[in-house]
Amino acid sequence: MRWYDVEPNVYMAISMIECAGPNAQVKYAEYIIKLIKEKDIELNYIKNSTKNNITKQYKRWYDKNPIISRAFTYLKETTQQIQKEVALSVLAYKNEYELSM
């Protein structure tokens, strides 16, 4: 089971990002990074993700873009509650983003 399969909202957000175009994927990833930085005041999740992934190289679809990879790594290292909050925000942001196009 993948880390984002646990929470349905996180799964939906990740799947939605995967199906989006490359420019939209980066927009969503930047939004995820912004949200996590707002919630991670002491940078604990960001520090953990950096320590845990310094030497790892993955071949997942989201590793092809460093911004998307960083956003998902940060998200993976947060608590399930923050993952859910961020996912719901991303899904709401998707609706705003599509309306502005």
Protein Blocks (a to p, Z undefined) as FASTA:
>chain_A
ZZklmpmklmmmmmmmmmpcfklmmmmmmmmmmmmmmmmmnommmmmmmmmmmmgccfbf
klmpmklmmmmmmmmmmcfklmmmmmmmmmmmmmmmmmmZZ
